[in-house]
Amino acid sequence: MDTRELTDRLLASYQSVGGINHLDGKNLPSRQAIGRIATDLLRLLFPGFFDQSAIATVAVRAAASELLDEVAVRLSREIARSLEYAPPPELPDKDPLTAAHLLTMEFLGHLPRLRELLATDVQAAFNGDPAALSKEEVIVAYPFVEAIAAQRMAHELYLSNIALIPRMMTEWAHSRSGVDLHPGAAIGTHFFVDHCTGTVVGETSVIGSHVKMYQGVGLVARSLSAGQQLRGKKRHPTIEDNVTIYAGATIVGGETVVGEGTTIGANAFLLHSVPPHSLVLADDVRVKVLSKDARNEPPSDWVI
């Protein structure tokens, strides 16, 4: 078998299996382009921290203006591709290029407000970690900063019903930080995930202000067996203000509300709501086999 025969077989699989981008004309947004755009947006949000060389104060305005122009052009192009793939219902008749430019400029207009939000996250990380020497160290060294910055930016695009790009941005951050924050999650101020690795926050999660999590925390849906029938429904928990969730805890279900001021202990598995100022501990580990008919009822001997 030579490479010509291998090529023929590969092309035949393209036709029979699918799973290829639109090679002629309309293309999906580029993963590589979104990654580069996300990096440049970090440079705008945290000037000097994500640049290879220092920026003099007198040059900040010129550097920001030039970078904004570049990002606007590149992001608009990717958003146009997204709109061609899945036009939002509120933009049915607009030219994708025109609509993409308007959406891009609207998004970039949110950057000053997002910087204010991110400043609260950096402050929460510094206050919550005695190993942090300064807020500057938090920005330059903590993977959490990239993760929450990407999520907050992606959330704005998500709210504008832009397909693909928000998830691409958060998955870019996921691959770099180890924390999976869905762009649909609504997250309040002063949020911090210490150590990051393995923490998952699902699409319909609602997180209040001054919430701290540790590695391996999951805010997840009760069951995905219904698949696409669950789209648009509240599937993930609500976490109220001033909650701390320790490593390995899993909180399940769209109806589950963790009341303000609560502490969730490490490795707890929580299936229902708890009132404010609770302490939830996993005091025991037990294995229990449930029938399918009983799978939605928490076992009576689980400690939660």
Short mmCIF file of the C-alpha atoms (twelve columns), coordinates in Angstrom:
data_MODEL
# 
_entry.id   MODEL 
# 
loop_
_atom_site.group_PDB 
_atom_site.id 
_atom_site.type_symbol 
_atom_site.label_atom_id 
_atom_site.label_alt_id 
_atom_site.label_comp_id 
_atom_site.label_asym_id 
_atom_site.label_seq_id 
_atom_site.Cartn_x 
_atom_site.Cartn_y 
_atom_site.Cartn_z 
_atom_site.pdbx_PDB_model_num 
ATOM 1   C CA . MET A 1   0.000   0.000  0.000  1 
ATOM 2   C CA . ASP A 2   1.412   3.408  -0.954 1 
ATOM 3   C CA . THR A 3   0.496   6.946  0.144  1 
ATOM 4   C CA . ARG A 4   -1.730  7.462  -2.911 1 
ATOM 5   C CA . GLU A 5   -3.929  4.540  -1.894 1 
ATOM 6   C CA . LEU A 6   -3.899  5.714  1.711  1 
ATOM 7   C CA . THR A 7   -4.986  9.178  0.548  1 
ATOM 8   C CA . ASP A 8   -7.871  7.694  -1.444 1 
ATOM 9   C CA . ARG A 9   -9.032  5.724  1.585  1 
ATOM 10  C CA . LEU A 10  -8.783  8.769  3.829  1 
ATOM 11  C CA . LEU A 11  -10.776 10.934 1.412  1 
ATOM 12  C CA . ALA A 12  -13.423 8.224  1.178  1 
ATOM 13  C CA . SER A 13  -13.772 8.338  4.958  1 
ATOM 14  C CA . TYR A 14  -14.251 12.115 4.766  1 
ATOM 15  C CA . GLN A 15  -17.251 11.506 2.523  1 
ATOM 16  C CA . SER A 16  -18.738 8.584  4.455  1 
ATOM 17  C CA . VAL A 17  -18.048 9.556  8.067  1 
ATOM 18  C CA . GLY A 18  -18.092 13.356 7.887  1 
ATOM 19  C CA . GLY A 19  -16.563 15.373 10.693 1 
ATOM 20  C CA . ILE A 20  -14.686 17.803 8.486  1 
ATOM 21  C CA . ASN A 21  -14.831 21.580 8.406  1 
ATOM 22  C CA . HIS A 22  -16.519 23.383 5.497  1 
ATOM 23  C CA . LEU A 23  -13.571 23.384 3.136  1 
ATOM 24  C CA . ASP A 24  -15.179 25.455 0.379  1 
ATOM 25  C CA . GLY A 25  -16.253 28.908 1.479  1 
ATOM 26  C CA . LYS A 26  -17.914 28.968 4.897  1 
ATOM 27  C CA . ASN A 27  -15.549 27.822 7.617  1 
ATOM 28  C CA . LEU A 28  -16.036 27.338 11.321 1 
ATOM 29  C CA . PRO A 29  -14.070 29.573 13.696 1 
ATOM 30  C CA . SER A 30  -10.418 28.571 13.986 1 
ATOM 31  C CA . ARG A 31  -9.225  27.061 17.269 1 
ATOM 32  C CA . GLN A 32  -5.753  28.460 16.739 1 
ATOM 33  C CA . ALA A 33  -7.116  31.926 15.955 1 
ATOM 34  C CA . ILE A 34  -9.342  31.916 19.050 1 
ATOM 35  C CA . GLY A 35  -6.367  30.898 21.209 1 
ATOM 36  C CA . ARG A 36  -4.288  33.786 19.868 1 
ATOM 37  C CA . ILE A 37  -7.192  36.202 20.313 1 
ATOM 38  C CA . ALA A 38  -7.695  35.024 23.909 1 
ATOM 39  C CA . THR A 39  -4.010  35.637 24.609 1 
ATOM 40  C CA . ASP A 40  -4.200  39.148 23.176 1 
ATOM 41  C CA . LEU A 41  -7.353  39.874 25.163 1 
ATOM 42  C CA . LEU A 42  -5.432  38.907 28.308 1 
ATOM 43  C CA . ARG A 43  -2.805  41.450 27.263 1 
ATOM 44  C CA . LEU A 44  -5.535  44.101 27.117 1 
ATOM 45  C CA . LEU A 45  -7.038  43.079 30.449 1 
ATOM 46  C CA . PHE A 46  -3.697  42.876 32.252 1 
ATOM 47  C CA . PRO A 47  -1.295  45.194 30.383 1 
ATOM 48  C CA . GLY A 48  2.324   44.200 30.805 1 
ATOM 49  C CA . PHE A 49  1.602   40.870 32.516 1 
ATOM 50  C CA . PHE A 50  1.136   38.762 29.381 1 
ATOM 51  C CA . ASP A 51  3.597   40.619 27.131 1 
ATOM 52  C CA . GLN A 52  7.057   39.350 26.311 1 
ATOM 53  C CA . SER A 53  8.628   42.746 26.993 1 
ATOM 54  C CA . ALA A 54  7.844   45.565 29.399 1 
ATOM 55  C CA . ILE A 55  5.584   48.433 28.318 1 
ATOM 56  C CA . ALA A 56  6.557   51.963 29.271 1 
ATOM 57  C CA . THR A 57  3.753   54.032 30.806 1 
ATOM 58  C CA . VAL A 58  3.977   56.586 28.005 1 
ATOM 59  C CA . ALA A 59  3.463   53.817 25.443 1 
ATOM 60  C CA . VAL A 60  0.415   52.166 27.036 1 
ATOM 61  C CA . ARG A 61  -2.140  54.175 25.086 1 
ATOM 62  C CA . ALA A 62  -0.517  53.530 21.709 1 
ATOM 63  C CA . ALA A 63  0.032   49.837 22.485 1 
ATOM 64  C CA . ALA A 64  -3.553  49.348 23.672 1 
ATOM 65  C CA . SER A 65  -4.983  51.156 20.640 1 
ATOM 66  C CA . GLU A 66  -2.922  49.125 18.198 1 
ATOM 67  C CA . LEU A 67  -3.763  45.837 19.892 1 
ATOM 68  C CA . LEU A 68  -7.464  46.713 20.087 1 
ATOM 69  C CA . ASP A 69  -7.514  47.404 16.352 1 
ATOM 70  C CA . GLU A 70  -5.849  44.068 15.616 1 
ATOM 71  C CA . VAL A 71  -8.094  42.085 17.934 1 
ATOM 72  C CA . ALA A 72  -11.226 43.785 16.581 1 
ATOM 73  C CA . VAL A 73  -10.409 42.719 13.026 1 
ATOM 74  C CA . ARG A 74  -9.496  39.139 13.921 1 
ATOM 75  C CA . LEU A 75  -12.338 38.561 16.383 1 
ATOM 76  C CA . SER A 76  -14.867 40.052 13.975 1 
ATOM 77  C CA . ARG A 77  -13.740 37.582 11.317 1 
ATOM 78  C CA . GLU A 78  -14.177 34.626 13.672 1 
ATOM 79  C CA . ILE A 79  -17.561 35.866 14.917 1 
ATOM 80  C CA . ALA A 80  -18.722 36.212 11.307 1 
ATOM 81  C CA . ARG A 81  -17.878 32.548 10.783 1 
ATOM 82  C CA . SER A 82  -19.846 31.671 13.898 1 
ATOM 83  C CA . LEU A 83  -22.859 33.676 12.703 1 
ATOM 84  C CA . GLU A 84  -22.799 31.889 9.353  1 
ATOM 85  C CA . TYR A 85  -22.773 28.576 11.191 1 
ATOM 86  C CA . ALA A 86  -25.582 29.463 13.639 1 
ATOM 87  C CA . PRO A 87  -27.236 32.879 13.197 1 
ATOM 88  C CA . PRO A 88  -28.805 34.159 16.441 1 
ATOM 89  C CA . PRO A 89  -32.592 34.550 16.177 1 
ATOM 90  C CA . GLU A 90  -32.334 38.302 16.747 1 
ATOM 91  C CA . LEU A 91  -30.056 38.734 13.696 1 
ATOM 92  C CA . PRO A 92  -31.896 36.814 10.977 1 
ATOM 93  C CA . ASP A 93  -31.538 39.300 8.126  1 
ATOM 94  C CA . LYS A 94  -28.277 41.068 8.861  1 
ATOM 95  C CA . ASP A 95  -25.157 40.490 6.837  1 
ATOM 96  C CA . PRO A 96  -22.818 38.330 8.970  1 
ATOM 97  C CA . LEU A 97  -19.865 40.675 8.481  1 
ATOM 98  C CA . THR A 98  -21.868 43.723 9.560  1 
ATOM 99  C CA . ALA A 99  -23.426 41.905 12.510 1 
ATOM 100 C CA . ALA A 100 -20.033 40.485 13.525 1 
ATOM 101 C CA . HIS A 101 -18.468 43.943 13.583 1 
ATOM 102 C CA . LEU A 102 -21.270 45.303 15.777 1 
ATOM 103 C CA . LEU A 103 -21.048 42.345 18.163 1 
ATOM 104 C CA . THR A 104 -17.264 42.620 18.322 1 
ATOM 105 C CA . MET A 105 -17.333 46.300 19.220 1 
ATOM 106 C CA . GLU A 106 -20.055 45.659 21.809 1 
ATOM 107 C CA . PHE A 107 -17.945 42.909 23.350 1 
ATOM 108 C CA . LEU A 108 -14.767 44.996 23.435 1 
ATOM 109 C CA . GLY A 109 -16.789 47.746 25.106 1 
ATOM 110 C CA . HIS A 110 -17.268 45.396 28.075 1 
ATOM 111 C CA . LEU A 111 -13.527 45.091 28.768 1 
ATOM 112 C CA . PRO A 112 -13.321 47.958 31.312 1 
ATOM 113 C CA . ARG A 113 -16.169 46.411 33.328 1 
ATOM 114 C CA . LEU A 114 -14.598 42.968 33.067 1 
ATOM 115 C CA . ARG A 115 -11.326 44.403 34.390 1 
ATOM 116 C CA . GLU A 116 -13.205 45.620 37.470 1 
ATOM 117 C CA . LEU A 117 -14.704 42.159 37.979 1 
ATOM 118 C CA . LEU A 118 -11.353 40.454 37.525 1 
ATOM 119 C CA . ALA A 119 -9.769  42.797 40.045 1 
ATOM 120 C CA . THR A 120 -12.150 41.341 42.647 1 
ATOM 121 C CA . ASP A 121 -11.116 37.805 41.657 1 
ATOM 122 C CA . VAL A 122 -7.431  38.661 41.981 1 
ATOM 123 C CA . GLN A 123 -8.116  40.227 45.370 1 
ATOM 124 C CA . ALA A 124 -10.019 37.113 46.488 1 
ATOM 125 C CA . ALA A 125 -7.122  34.897 45.401 1 
ATOM 126 C CA . PHE A 126 -4.616  37.039 47.274 1 
ATOM 127 C CA . ASN A 127 -6.759  37.231 50.413 1 
ATOM 128 C CA . GLY A 128 -7.508  33.506 50.324 1 
ATOM 129 C CA . ASP A 129 -4.018  32.147 49.812 1 
ATOM 130 C CA . PRO A 130 -1.344  32.890 52.413 1 
ATOM 131 C CA . ALA A 131 1.253   31.555 49.956 1 
ATOM 132 C CA . ALA A 132 0.602   34.506 47.628 1 
ATOM 133 C CA . LEU A 133 3.242   37.185 48.028 1 
ATOM 134 C CA . SER A 134 1.334   39.876 46.127 1 
ATOM 135 C CA . LYS A 135 -1.542  40.471 43.737 1 
ATOM 136 C CA . GLU A 136 1.046   40.786 40.981 1 
ATOM 137 C CA . GLU A 137 2.158   37.216 41.694 1 
ATOM 138 C CA . VAL A 138 -1.450  36.065 41.487 1 
ATOM 139 C CA . ILE A 139 -1.849  37.602 38.019 1 
ATOM 140 C CA . VAL A 140 1.448   36.427 36.587 1 
ATOM 141 C CA . ALA A 141 1.647   32.953 38.137 1 
ATOM 142 C CA . TYR A 142 -1.796  31.601 39.051 1 
ATOM 143 C CA . PRO A 143 -3.544  29.602 36.275 1 
ATOM 144 C CA . PHE A 144 -6.863  30.555 37.867 1 
ATOM 145 C CA . VAL A 145 -6.502  34.096 36.529 1 
ATOM 146 C CA . GLU A 146 -6.398  32.930 32.916 1 
ATOM 147 C CA . ALA A 147 -9.327  30.583 33.540 1 
ATOM 148 C CA . ILE A 148 -11.644 33.142 35.120 1 
ATOM 149 C CA . ALA A 149 -10.638 35.872 32.656 1 
ATOM 150 C CA . ALA A 150 -11.454 33.581 29.730 1 
ATOM 151 C CA . GLN A 151 -14.753 32.560 31.342 1 
ATOM 152 C CA . ARG A 152 -15.866 36.109 32.038 1 
ATOM 153 C CA . MET A 153 -15.071 37.158 28.467 1 
ATOM 154 C CA . ALA A 154 -16.687 34.041 27.010 1 
ATOM 155 C CA . HIS A 155 -19.779 34.630 29.169 1 
ATOM 156 C CA . GLU A 156 -20.346 37.972 27.420 1 
ATOM 157 C CA . LEU A 157 -20.189 36.281 24.020 1 
ATOM 158 C CA . TYR A 158 -22.451 33.494 25.316 1 
ATOM 159 C CA . LEU A 159 -25.054 36.059 26.386 1 
ATOM 160 C CA . SER A 160 -24.949 37.478 22.843 1 
ATOM 161 C CA . ASN A 161 -25.904 34.015 21.485 1 
ATOM 162 C CA . ILE A 162 -22.634 33.639 19.599 1 
ATOM 163 C CA . ALA A 163 -22.110 29.951 18.895 1 
ATOM 164 C CA . LEU A 164 -18.889 27.956 19.279 1 
ATOM 165 C CA . ILE A 165 -16.487 30.754 20.228 1 
ATOM 166 C CA . PRO A 166 -17.399 31.032 23.944 1 
ATOM 167 C CA . ARG A 167 -16.818 27.311 24.487 1 
ATOM 168 C CA . MET A 168 -13.638 27.413 22.417 1 
ATOM 169 C CA . MET A 169 -12.311 30.179 24.650 1 
ATOM 170 C CA . THR A 170 -13.058 28.384 27.910 1 
ATOM 171 C CA . GLU A 171 -11.671 25.100 26.578 1 
ATOM 172 C CA . TRP A 172 -8.516  26.963 25.581 1 
ATOM 173 C CA . ALA A 173 -8.261  28.109 29.199 1 
ATOM 174 C CA . HIS A 174 -9.206  24.622 30.442 1 
ATOM 175 C CA . SER A 175 -6.270  23.075 28.606 1 
ATOM 176 C CA . ARG A 176 -3.907  25.627 30.164 1 
ATOM 177 C CA . SER A 177 -5.282  25.777 33.711 1 
ATOM 178 C CA . GLY A 178 -6.955  22.427 34.433 1 
ATOM 179 C CA . VAL A 179 -10.226 24.092 35.507 1 
ATOM 180 C CA . ASP A 180 -13.357 23.736 33.363 1 
ATOM 181 C CA . LEU A 181 -15.602 26.797 33.706 1 
ATOM 182 C CA . HIS A 182 -18.466 26.708 31.218 1 
ATOM 183 C CA . PRO A 183 -19.136 30.077 29.537 1 
ATOM 184 C CA . GLY A 184 -22.801 29.836 30.466 1 
ATOM 185 C CA . ALA A 185 -22.159 29.800 34.213 1 
ATOM 186 C CA . ALA A 186 -23.143 33.020 36.010 1 
ATOM 187 C CA . ILE A 187 -20.363 33.873 38.470 1 
ATOM 188 C CA . GLY A 188 -20.416 36.717 41.002 1 
ATOM 189 C CA . THR A 189 -17.565 38.863 42.239 1 
ATOM 190 C CA . HIS A 190 -14.550 37.780 44.334 1 
ATOM 191 C CA . PHE A 191 -14.444 34.232 42.939 1 
ATOM 192 C CA . PHE A 192 -11.415 32.009 43.543 1 
ATOM 193 C CA . VAL A 193 -10.529 28.406 42.711 1 
ATOM 194 C CA . ASP A 194 -7.374  27.419 44.583 1 
ATOM 195 C CA . HIS A 195 -5.080  24.979 42.739 1 
ATOM 196 C CA . CYS A 196 -7.659  24.750 39.910 1 
ATOM 197 C CA . THR A 197 -6.939  21.239 38.680 1 
ATOM 198 C CA . GLY A 198 -10.008 19.113 38.057 1 
ATOM 199 C CA . THR A 199 -12.680 21.620 39.101 1 
ATOM 200 C CA . VAL A 200 -15.760 21.630 36.835 1 
ATOM 201 C CA . VAL A 201 -18.528 24.249 36.761 1 
ATOM 202 C CA . GLY A 202 -21.432 23.352 34.473 1 
ATOM 203 C CA . GLU A 203 -23.345 25.555 32.062 1 
ATOM 204 C CA . THR A 204 -26.366 26.472 34.193 1 
ATOM 205 C CA . SER A 205 -24.477 26.898 37.461 1 
ATOM 206 C CA . VAL A 206 -25.150 30.100 39.374 1 
ATOM 207 C CA . ILE A 207 -22.410 31.196 41.761 1 
ATOM 208 C CA . GLY A 208 -22.758 34.122 44.139 1 
ATOM 209 C CA . SER A 209 -20.070 36.498 45.364 1 
ATOM 210 C CA . HIS A 210 -17.142 35.651 47.649 1 
ATOM 211 C CA . VAL A 211 -17.225 31.958 46.766 1 
ATOM 212 C CA . LYS A 212 -14.040 29.910 47.174 1 
ATOM 213 C CA . MET A 213 -13.463 26.438 45.736 1 
ATOM 214 C CA . TYR A 214 -10.597 24.006 45.759 1 
ATOM 215 C CA . GLN A 215 -9.314  21.426 43.301 1 
ATOM 216 C CA . GLY A 216 -11.574 18.655 42.095 1 
ATOM 217 C CA . VAL A 217 -14.880 20.364 42.930 1 
ATOM 218 C CA . GLY A 218 -17.767 19.507 40.613 1 
ATOM 219 C CA . LEU A 219 -20.961 21.500 40.062 1 
ATOM 220 C CA . VAL A 220 -22.683 18.982 37.849 1 
ATOM 221 C CA . ALA A 221 -26.034 17.794 36.489 1 
ATOM 222 C CA . ARG A 222 -27.905 14.963 38.190 1 
ATOM 223 C CA . SER A 223 -28.195 12.895 35.021 1 
ATOM 224 C CA . LEU A 224 -27.542 13.426 31.335 1 
ATOM 225 C CA . SER A 225 -29.448 10.355 30.176 1 
ATOM 226 C CA . ALA A 226 -32.096 12.580 28.577 1 
ATOM 227 C CA . GLY A 227 -29.402 14.175 26.413 1 
ATOM 228 C CA . GLN A 228 -30.510 17.046 24.197 1 
ATOM 229 C CA . GLN A 229 -33.940 17.146 25.879 1 
ATOM 230 C CA . LEU A 230 -32.213 18.898 28.791 1 
ATOM 231 C CA . ARG A 231 -30.911 21.755 26.663 1 
ATOM 232 C CA . GLY A 232 -31.852 25.124 28.130 1 
ATOM 233 C CA . LYS A 233 -33.022 23.664 31.448 1 
ATOM 234 C CA . LYS A 234 -31.471 24.404 34.835 1 
ATOM 235 C CA . ARG A 235 -29.266 21.375 35.387 1 
ATOM 236 C CA . HIS A 236 -26.499 22.602 37.690 1 
ATOM 237 C CA . PRO A 237 -26.496 23.859 41.292 1 
ATOM 238 C CA . THR A 238 -26.845 27.347 42.684 1 
ATOM 239 C CA . ILE A 239 -24.177 28.444 45.155 1 
ATOM 240 C CA . GLU A 240 -25.067 31.485 47.233 1 
ATOM 241 C CA . ASP A 241 -22.666 34.116 48.628 1 
ATOM 242 C CA . ASN A 242 -19.743 33.408 50.975 1 
ATOM 243 C CA . VAL A 243 -19.643 29.648 50.407 1 
ATOM 244 C CA . THR A 244 -16.449 27.584 50.665 1 
ATOM 245 C CA . ILE A 245 -16.248 24.207 48.899 1 
ATOM 246 C CA . TYR A 246 -13.294 21.981 49.741 1 
ATOM 247 C CA . ALA A 247 -11.410 19.597 47.479 1 
ATOM 248 C CA . GLY A 248 -13.219 16.760 45.775 1 
ATOM 249 C CA . ALA A 249 -16.752 17.809 46.724 1 
ATOM 250 C CA . THR A 250 -19.494 17.147 44.174 1 
ATOM 251 C CA . ILE A 251 -22.750 19.105 44.187 1 
ATOM 252 C CA . VAL A 252 -25.464 17.759 41.937 1 
ATOM 253 C CA . GLY A 253 -28.625 19.012 40.273 1 
ATOM 254 C CA . GLY A 254 -30.346 22.147 39.048 1 
ATOM 255 C CA . GLU A 255 -32.679 22.327 42.042 1 
ATOM 256 C CA . THR A 256 -29.842 22.113 44.563 1 
ATOM 257 C CA . VAL A 257 -29.160 25.391 46.380 1 
ATOM 258 C CA . VAL A 258 -26.268 25.790 48.792 1 
ATOM 259 C CA . GLY A 259 -27.264 28.518 51.222 1 
ATOM 260 C CA . GLU A 260 -25.040 31.489 51.926 1 
ATOM 261 C CA . GLY A 261 -22.208 31.128 54.374 1 
ATOM 262 C CA . THR A 262 -22.114 27.341 54.051 1 
ATOM 263 C CA . THR A 263 -18.969 25.217 54.108 1 
ATOM 264 C CA . ILE A 264 -18.889 22.007 52.074 1 
ATOM 265 C CA . GLY A 265 -16.283 19.559 53.344 1 
ATOM 266 C CA . ALA A 266 -13.845 17.648 51.174 1 
ATOM 267 C CA . ASN A 267 -15.274 14.733 49.150 1 
ATOM 268 C CA . ALA A 268 -18.877 15.440 50.145 1 
ATOM 269 C CA . PHE A 269 -21.520 14.278 47.645 1 
ATOM 270 C CA . LEU A 270 -24.494 16.602 47.897 1 
ATOM 271 C CA . LEU A 271 -27.773 15.798 46.145 1 
ATOM 272 C CA . HIS A 272 -30.144 18.310 47.736 1 
ATOM 273 C CA . SER A 273 -30.274 21.851 49.061 1 
ATOM 274 C CA . VAL A 274 -28.851 22.922 52.407 1 
ATOM 275 C CA . PRO A 275 -29.874 26.002 54.402 1 
ATOM 276 C CA . PRO A 276 -27.604 28.998 54.951 1 
ATOM 277 C CA . HIS A 277 -24.634 28.670 57.314 1 
ATOM 278 C CA . SER A 278 -24.548 24.879 57.132 1 
ATOM 279 C CA . LEU A 279 -21.553 22.612 57.529 1 
ATOM 280 C CA . VAL A 280 -21.697 19.637 55.157 1 
ATOM 281 C CA . LEU A 281 -19.307 16.777 55.940 1 
ATOM 282 C CA . ALA A 282 -18.592 13.417 54.368 1 
ATOM 283 C CA . ASP A 283 -18.035 11.580 57.667 1 
ATOM 284 C CA . ASP A 284 -18.291 8.109  56.226 1 
ATOM 285 C CA . VAL A 285 -17.670 6.306  52.967 1 
ATOM 286 C CA . ARG A 286 -20.119 3.594  52.015 1 
ATOM 287 C CA . VAL A 287 -20.887 1.626  48.880 1 
ATOM 288 C CA . LYS A 288 -24.557 1.133  48.193 1 
ATOM 289 C CA . VAL A 289 -26.179 -0.475 45.144 1 
ATOM 290 C CA . LEU A 290 -29.426 1.171  44.049 1 
ATOM 291 C CA . SER A 291 -32.065 -0.101 41.664 1 
ATOM 292 C CA . LYS A 292 -32.802 2.115  38.686 1 
ATOM 293 C CA . ASP A 293 -36.226 2.882  40.130 1 
ATOM 294 C CA . ALA A 294 -34.600 4.354  43.239 1 
ATOM 295 C CA . ARG A 295 -31.747 6.167  41.527 1 
ATOM 296 C CA . ASN A 296 -33.256 9.635  42.008 1 
ATOM 297 C CA . GLU A 297 -33.675 9.221  45.751 1 
ATOM 298 C CA . PRO A 298 -30.604 9.830  47.956 1 
ATOM 299 C CA . PRO A 299 -29.853 6.830  50.208 1 
ATOM 300 C CA . SER A 300 -30.991 7.456  53.755 1 
ATOM 301 C CA . ASP A 301 -27.613 6.506  55.221 1 
ATOM 302 C CA . TRP A 302 -25.578 8.968  53.149 1 
ATOM 303 C CA . VAL A 303 -24.080 11.684 55.304 1 
ATOM 304 C CA . ILE A 304 -24.643 15.034 53.614 1 
# 
